[in-house]
């Protein structure tokens, strides 16, 4: 097996790392704000029952306290426990 080598990445940075911290924070907050606008005041993204999109949102934002997203996380958490989740 050949030895592991250090690989040098050349070119411009990609992803959130290419932004300075303040710009990265602003982009993150803008994204959370847009997501909060998609989540209804009651129920779930596509109606009265949670779907995969709700589970995906929960997975990404469960530890973030921001606007309407926390109501959504509490609703998903409660729905999982009602179904016998652990």
C-alpha positions in Angstrom: 0.0 0.0 0.0 1.5 3.4 -0.9 2.1 5.8 2.0 -0.4 8.5 2.7 0.5 11.8 1.2 -0.4 15.4 2.0 -2.6 16.8 -0.7 -2.4 20.6 -1.3 -5.6 22.2 -2.4 -5.0 24.9 -5.0 -7.4 27.4 -6.4 -10.1 29.3 -4.7 -11.9 28.1 -1.6 -15.4 26.8 -1.8 -18.3 26.5 0.6 -18.8 28.7 3.6 -15.1 28.8 4.3 -14.5 31.3 1.5 -16.4 34.0 3.4 -15.1 36.1 6.3 -16.9 35.3 9.6 -19.3 38.2 9.5 -20.4 37.4 5.9 -20.7 33.7 6.8 -22.9 34.5 9.8 -25.1 36.8 7.6 -25.5 34.1 5.0 -26.4 31.6 7.7 -29.0 33.9 9.3 -30.5 34.7 5.9 -30.8 31.0 5.2 -32.5 30.4 8.5 -34.9 33.3 7.9 -35.9 31.9 4.5 -36.4 28.5 6.1 -38.5 30.0 8.9 -40.7 31.6 6.2 -41.4 28.2 4.7 -42.5 26.6 8.0 -46.2 27.3 8.8 -47.3 28.7 12.2 -49.0 25.3 12.9 -48.7 21.9 11.4 -45.8 20.9 9.1 -44.4 22.0 5.8 -46.9 20.0 3.7 -49.9 19.8 6.0 -51.0 18.2 9.3 -48.6 15.3 9.3 -44.8 15.4 9.3 -43.0 14.3 6.1 -39.4 13.6 5.2 -38.8 17.3 4.6 -39.9 18.0 8.2 -37.5 15.4 9.4 -34.7 16.8 7.3 -35.3 20.3 8.6 -35.4 19.0 12.2 -32.1 17.2 11.6 -30.3 20.4 10.6 -31.8 22.9 13.0 -32.7 21.0 16.2 -30.0 22.8 18.1 -30.6 26.3 16.6 -33.1 28.6 18.3 -34.4 30.9 15.6 -37.9 32.2 15.0 -40.5 29.7 13.8 -37.9 26.9 13.4 -38.1 26.0 17.1 -41.9 25.5 17.0 -41.3 23.2 14.1 -38.6 21.2 16.0 -40.9 20.8 19.0 -43.7 19.6 16.8 -41.5 17.0 15.1 -40.0 15.9 18.4 -43.5 15.4 19.8 -44.7 13.5 16.7 -41.8 11.1 16.9 -42.5 10.4 20.6 -46.2 9.9 19.9 -45.2 7.2 17.4 -43.0 5.4 20.0 -39.7 6.8 18.8 -36.7 6.9 21.2 
